């Protein structure tokens, strides 16, 4: 009994524990299921996020590929643009500019067709200058279209803006017309605007349906159009400059011929003048010698006593005869030098010795007018190459003029220095000076400055001209600087030995 009861209790206990165990197990399983569901939800969410990321990566990759393609296209276009720019900029002939634009360059820019039209002002129409990718019939239709709608293209040129199939409203009448006439799916038209001469437009297009025009394409074509415009401007400027040069060379050649002819005529006239002066001077010498001789005989009263009035008049005849002889001799000297008949005996001379000799000759004239004659001769002047008698003649003439035009108690300074391979002599006085309008004529034959001294003291006007001829015959030069009323400085050069 006891064993059966014990067994019964155990069964009752087992019956009670079993549901409890099942409940506990069920609760545990439920919790596991919840955890698994949460994990599944998290995994599902992660998978959804990964899917979105994968889609984003795919889209990004596609955009990167598209961007890379665009970049490659732009790089290829830039290289093509660089080569094309170099090709059109190396010619200075307008016709050669368009020959340099080859189909290969246009294809590298992403197009198969291209043409250029320039406005001809005289003919009042657009003229074709480039045709790539079109047959003669096709380009003929395009010419007709451009001619009929020329105002549209003239307005485009006037605006200076680039248009394309993405700028012209799709489906618009103009856009459809251009696509139809130019037989393209996409296009770019850019104005060609040189500063001078005919303007026009540059057209490029493609039939490829897969190619879309971008802003980068517009920019490349705009740059190329500007390059073409610049090349046209350079070619036209070169042509203009070349023609101007040809005209100038022609004018210079004609003027040179005229000047050569005039120079020959001047030489002939100068020779005739020199020959005439020489001939007349020789002819004058004989009667002058006779007049002076007879006047001298009469003055000496070898033919009888003369009254004072007659002696005075004979004295005048004698003086004027001397003046005429001096003038004739001066004319003869100038004529000989001009004709090359006077040979300068160029020998080594001590310039200081020449100046000292002339100083002794001139000093008495200076003392008579209380004029100080000052010498400032540099010690380092080498020997000069000159004809001594002619150089002394120059000094006497210039110093004589200085004395003549310098008032009482004045000053004359003679300076001599070395200047490179020449000796320079300056004769400076404190005289009345030379008017500015007379400086350019002072060395001309027979020219005399209009002043009171020249009105009182008669002269030939040949002295300075003769001096100039002698100096130039020595390969030197002479010039004058003067301030009216304050004095003058005559300067000349002669070569060193």
C-alpha positions in Angstrom: 0.0 0.0 0.0 2.8 2.2 0.9 4.6 1.6 -2.3 1.5 2.1 -4.4 0.8 5.4 -2.7 4.3 6.5 -3.2 4.1 5.7 -6.8 0.8 7.6 -7.1 2.4 10.7 -5.5 5.3 10.5 -7.8 2.9 10.3 -10.8 0.9 13.3 -9.5 4.1 15.2 -9.0 5.2 14.4 -12.5 1.8 15.4 -13.8 2.2 18.7 -12.1 5.8 19.3 -13.2 5.3 18.3 -16.8 3.0 21.2 -17.7 5.2 23.5 -15.8 8.2 22.3 -17.7 6.3 22.6 -20.9 5.3 26.1 -20.0 8.9 27.0 -19.1 10.1 25.4 -22.4 7.4 27.3 -24.3 8.4 30.6 -22.7 12.0 29.9 -23.4 11.2 29.0 -27.1 9.1 32.1 -27.5 11.9 34.2 -26.2 14.3 32.6 -28.7 11.8 33.1 -31.4 11.6 36.8 -30.5 15.4 37.1 -30.5 15.6 35.3 -33.8 12.9 37.6 -35.2 14.8 40.6 -34.0 18.0 39.3 -35.6 16.1 38.5 -38.8 14.6 42.1 -38.8 18.1 43.5 -38.2 19.5 41.3 -40.9 16.7 42.3 -43.3 17.3 46.0 -42.5 21.1 45.6 -43.1 20.4 43.8 -46.3 18.1 46.7 -47.4 20.8 49.2 -46.5 23.4 47.2 -48.3 21.1 47.1 -51.3 20.7 50.9 -51.3 24.5 51.3 -50.9 25.0 48.9 -53.8 22.6 50.8 -55.9 24.3 54.1 -54.9 27.7 52.5 -55.8 26.4 51.4 -59.1 25.0 54.9 -59.8 28.2 56.6 -58.7 30.2 54.2 -60.8 28.0 54.9 -63.8 28.3 58.7 -63.2 32.1 58.3 -62.8 32.3 56.4 -66.1 30.2 59.1 -67.7 32.3 61.8 -66.2 35.5 59.9 -67.3 34.1 59.6 -70.8 33.3 63.3 -70.9 36.7 64.1 -69.5 38.4 61.9 -72.1 36.4 63.5 -74.8 37.3 67.0 -73.5 41.0 66.0 -73.3 40.9 64.6 -76.8 39.1 67.7 -78.0 41.7 70.0 -76.3 44.5 68.1 -78.0 42.8 68.3 -81.3 42.1 72.0 -80.7 45.7 72.6 -79.8 47.0 70.9 -83.0 44.3 72.7 -85.1 45.2 76.1 -83.6 48.8 75.5 -84.3 48.0 74.5 -87.9 45.9 77.6 -88.6 48.2 80.0 -86.8 51.3 79.1 -88.8 50.0 80.5 -92.0 49.6 84.1 -93.1 47.5 83.4 -96.2 43.7 83.5 -95.8 43.1 80.7 -98.2 45.5 78.4 -96.4 43.8 78.9 -93.0 40.8 76.8 -94.1 42.9 74.2 -95.9 44.6 73.6 -92.5 41.2 72.5 -91.0 41.2 68.8 -91.9 38.4 66.2 -91.3 40.6 64.3 -88.8 40.7 67.3 -86.5 36.9 67.7 -86.7 36.4 64.0 -85.9 38.6 64.3 -82.9 36.4 67.1 -81.7 33.4 64.7 -81.9 31.8 65.8 -85.2 31.8 64.5 -88.8 30.6 67.6 -90.6 31.8 71.1 -90.7 31.5 74.2 -92.9 32.5 77.9 -92.8 30.7 80.8 -94.4 32.0 84.4 -94.5 29.9 87.5 -95.4 31.0 89.2 -98.6 30.0 92.9 -98.3 30.5 93.7 -102.0 28.3 90.7 -103.2 25.9 91.0 -100.3 25.9 87.3 -99.6 27.6 84.5 -97.6 30.5 82.7 -99.4 31.5 79.1 -98.5 35.2 78.7 -97.4 35.2 75.2 -95.9 33.3 72.0 -96.6 33.9 68.8 -94.6 31.5 65.8 -94.8 29.2 67.2 -97.4 28.7 66.3 -101.1 28.4 69.1 -103.7 24.6 68.7 -103.8 24.4 68.9 -100.0 26.6 72.0 -99.8 24.6 73.5 -102.6 21.3 73.1 -100.6 23.1 74.6 -97.5 24.2 77.6 -99.5 20.7 78.2 -100.7 19.3 78.0 -97.2 22.0 80.3 -95.8 21.3 82.7 -98.6 17.5 82.8 -98.0 17.9 83.1 -94.2 21.0 85.3 -94.3 19.4 87.7 -91.8 19.3 84.9 -89.2 23.0 84.3 -89.5 23.8 88.0 -89.7 22.0 88.5 -86.4 24.0 85.6 -85.0 27.2 87.3 -86.1 26.0 90.6 -84.7 25.2 89.0 -81.3 28.6 87.3 -81.1 27.0 84.3 -79.3 27.4 80.6 -80.0 24.2 78.6 -80.5 23.7 74.8 -80.6 21.1 72.1 -80.6 20.9 72.4 -76.8 20.5 76.2 -76.9 18.0 76.4 -79.8 14.7 75.1 -78.3 14.1 71.5 -79.4 11.3 71.2 -81.8 11.6 74.9 -82.8 11.3 75.9 -86.4 14.9 77.2 -86.6 16.4 74.2 -84.8 14.5 71.7 -87.0 15.4 73.6 -90.2 19.1 73.6 -89.3 19.1 69.9 -88.5 17.2 69.1 -91.7 19.2 71.2 -94.1 22.6 70.4 -92.6 21.5 66.7 -92.2 22.7 66.4 -88.5 21.2 65.3 -85.2 23.2 67.8 -83.1 25.2 70.9 -84.0 27.1 73.9 -82.8 27.3 77.3 -84.7 29.8 79.9 -83.6 30.4 83.3 -85.1 33.9 84.2 -86.6 34.7 87.7 -85.6 38.0 89.2 -86.9 38.5 92.9 -86.0 38.9 93.8 -89.7 37.4 92.4 -92.9 34.7 89.9 -93.5 33.0 88.1 -90.6 31.2 84.8 -90.7 30.2 81.6 -88.8 31.6 78.2 -88.2 29.2 75.2 -88.2 30.0 71.7 -86.9 27.5 68.8 -86.6 27.0 65.0 -86.2 24.5 62.5 -87.4 25.2 60.1 -84.5 22.1 59.8 -82.3 24.1 58.6 -79.3 26.2 61.8 -79.2 24.8 64.7 -77.2 26.1 68.2 -77.4 27.5 69.5 -74.1 28.5 72.9 -72.9 32.1 71.7 -73.2 31.6 71.1 -76.9 30.2 74.6 -77.3 33.2 76.1 -75.5 35.7 74.2 -77.7 34.0 75.3 -80.9 33.8 78.9 -79.6 37.5 78.8 -78.9 38.2 77.4 -82.3 36.1 80.1 -83.9 38.0 82.8 -82.1 41.3 81.2 -83.3 40.0 81.2 -86.9 39.0 84.9 -86.4 42.4 85.8 -85.0 44.2 83.9 -87.8 42.1 85.7 -90.4 42.9 89.0 -88.8 46.6 88.2 -88.8 46.5 87.1 -92.4 44.7 90.3 -93.5 47.0 92.5 -91.5 50.0 90.8 -93.1 48.4 91.2 -96.5 47.8 94.9 -95.8 51.3 95.4 -94.4 52.8 93.5 -97.3 50.9 95.6 -99.8 51.8 98.8 -98.0 55.4 97.7 -98.0 55.3 97.0 -101.7 53.7 100.4 -102.3 56.4 102.0 -100.1 59.2 100.2 -101.9 57.7 101.3 -105.2 57.5 104.9 -104.1 61.0 104.8 -102.6 62.3 103.3 -105.8 60.6 106.0 -107.8 61.7 108.7 -105.4 65.2 107.4 -105.5 65.2 107.6 -109.3 63.9 111.1 -109.1 66.5 112.1 -106.5 69.3 110.4 -108.5 68.2 112.3 -111.6 68.0 115.5 -109.6 71.4 114.9 -108.0 72.9 114.4 -111.4 71.3 117.6 -112.6 72.6 119.4 -109.5 76.1 118.0 -110.2 75.8 119.3 -113.8 74.6 122.7 -112.6 77.3 122.8 -109.9 80.0 121.9 -112.5 78.7 124.5 -114.9 78.7 127.1 -112.0 82.2 126.1 -111.0 83.4 126.2 -114.6 81.7 129.5 -115.2 83.2 131.0 -112.0 86.6 129.8 -112.9 86.4 131.1 -116.4 85.0 134.5 -115.4 87.5 134.8 -112.6 90.4 134.2 -115.0 88.9 136.6 -117.5 88.5 139.3 -114.7 92.1 138.9 -113.6 93.6 140.5 -116.7 91.6 143.7 -116.8 91.9 144.0 -113.0 95.7 143.7 -113.2 95.7 146.4 -115.9 93.4 148.7 -113.9 95.5 148.3 -110.8 98.7 148.8 -112.8 97.6 152.0 -114.4 96.2 153.3 -111.1 99.5 152.7 -109.5 101.4 154.5 -112.3 99.1 157.4 -112.0 99.3 157.6 -108.2 103.1 157.6 -108.4 102.7 160.7 -110.8 105.1 159.1 -113.3 102.9 160.6 -116.1 102.7 164.1 -114.4 101.4 165.9 -111.4 97.8 165.1 -110.3 95.5 167.3 -108.3 94.4 166.0 -104.9 90.9 165.2 -106.1 92.3 163.0 -108.8 94.7 161.2 -106.4 91.7 160.5 -104.0 89.7 159.0 -106.8 92.7 156.9 -108.0 93.2 155.7 -104.4 89.6 154.5 -104.4 90.1 152.7 -107.7 93.2 151.0 -106.3 91.4 149.9 -103.1 88.4 148.6 -105.0 90.7 146.8 -107.4 92.3 145.1 -104.4 88.8 144.0 -103.2 88.0 142.7 -106.6 91.3 140.8 -106.8 90.6 139.3 -103.4 87.1 138.3 -104.4 88.4 136.7 -107.7 91.0 134.8 -105.8 88.4 133.5 -103.3 86.1 132.4 -106.2 89.0 130.7 -107.9 90.0 128.9 -104.7 86.4 127.7 -104.1 86.0 126.6 -107.7 89.3 124.7 -107.6 88.4 122.9 -104.4 84.9 122.0 -105.7 86.4 120.7 -108.9 89.0 118.7 -107.0 91.8 120.6 -108.7 93.3 121.9 -105.4 95.4 119.2 -103.9 95.8 119.5 -100.1 99.3 118.7 -99.2 98.4 116.6 -96.1 101.5 116.3 -94.0 102.2 115.9 -90.3 101.9 119.3 -88.6 102.4 120.6 -85.1 99.1 122.3 -84.3 100.6 124.4 -81.5 103.3 125.7 -83.8 100.7 126.7 -86.4 98.6 128.5 -83.7 101.7 130.3 -82.3 102.5 131.6 -85.9 99.0 132.8 -86.5 98.9 134.4 -83.0 101.9 136.6 -83.9 100.2 137.7 -87.1 96.9 138.5 -85.5 98.1 140.0 -82.2 98.7 143.5 -83.6 95.1 143.7 -84.9 93.8 142.7 -81.4 96.0 145.4 -79.7 94.6 148.1 -82.0 91.1 147.3 -80.6 92.2 146.5 -77.0 90.9 142.9 -77.5 92.4 140.2 -75.3 93.5 137.2 -77.4 93.7 134.1 -75.1 95.2 130.7 -76.1 94.0 127.5 -74.4 95.9 124.7 -76.2 96.0 121.3 -74.7 99.5 119.8 -74.3 98.5 116.2 -75.3 97.4 117.0 -78.9 99.3 114.7 -81.3 100.4 115.9 -84.8 97.7 116.7 -87.2 97.4 115.7 -90.9 97.0 118.9 -92.8 98.1 121.4 -95.4 99.9 124.0 -93.3 99.2 127.0 -95.5 95.5 126.2 -95.8 95.1 125.6 -92.1 96.8 128.9 -91.4 94.4 130.5 -93.9 91.4 129.0 -91.8 92.8 130.5 -88.6 93.4 133.9 -90.1 90.0 134.0 -91.6 88.1 133.0 -88.5 90.2 135.1 -86.2 89.9 138.1 -88.5 86.1 137.7 -88.4 86.1 137.5 -84.6 88.2 140.7 -84.4 85.9 142.4 -86.9 82.7 141.7 -85.0 84.1 142.1 -81.4 83.9 145.6 -80.0 86.6 147.5 -78.1 87.9 145.8 -74.9 86.4 142.5 -75.9 87.9 139.0 -75.6 88.7 136.2 -78.1 89.6 132.7 -76.8 91.2 130.1 -79.0 90.9 126.6 -77.6 92.4 123.4 -79.0 91.7 119.9 -77.7 91.7 116.3 -78.8 88.4 114.6 -79.6 88.8 110.9 -80.3 90.8 110.8 -83.6 90.3 114.4 -84.4 91.7 117.8 -83.1 88.9 120.3 -82.3 89.5 124.0 -82.4 87.0 126.5 -80.9 87.3 130.3 -81.6 85.1 132.1 -79.1 84.4 135.8 -79.1 82.4 138.3 -77.1 81.1 140.1 -80.3 77.7 141.0 -81.5 76.6 137.4 -82.3 74.6 136.0 -85.1 70.8 136.1 -85.4 69.2 132.6 -85.2 67.7 132.9 -88.7 71.1 133.4 -90.2 72.9 130.4 -88.6 71.8 128.0 -91.3 73.1 130.2 -94.1 76.3 131.6 -92.6 78.6 129.2 -94.7 76.9 129.9 -98.0 78.7 131.7 -100.8 78.2 135.5 -100.9 76.0 135.4 -97.8 76.5 138.3 -95.3 74.6 138.8 -92.1 72.6 142.0 -92.1 74.2 144.0 -89.2 75.7 147.5 -88.8 79.3 146.3 -89.0 78.7 144.6 -92.4 77.0 147.7 -93.7 80.1 149.8 -92.8 82.8 147.3 -93.8 82.4 145.8 -97.2 83.2 142.2 -97.8 82.8 139.4 -100.4 80.8 136.9 -98.3 83.2 134.2 -99.5 85.4 133.8 -96.4 83.4 131.3 -94.4 82.4 129.4 -97.5 86.1 129.0 -98.5 86.9 128.0 -94.9 84.2 125.3 -95.0 85.5 123.9 -98.3 89.1 123.8 -97.0 88.0 122.0 -93.8 85.8 119.5 -95.6 88.7 118.8 -98.1 90.7 117.8 -94.9 87.9 115.3 -93.9 86.8 117.6 -91.1 83.7 119.6 -90.3 82.8 123.1 -89.1 79.9 124.5 -87.2 78.9 127.6 -85.2 77.0 128.4 -82.0 75.9 131.9 -81.2 73.7 134.0 -79.0 72.7 137.2 -80.6 74.3 140.1 -78.7 76.5 137.9 -76.6 79.1 136.4 -79.0 79.8 133.4 -81.2 81.9 130.3 -81.2 83.1 128.8 -84.4 84.3 125.2 -84.1 86.0 122.9 -86.6 87.9 119.6 -86.6 90.9 118.2 -88.5 92.2 114.7 -88.4 95.1 113.6 -86.3 98.1 112.1 -87.9 
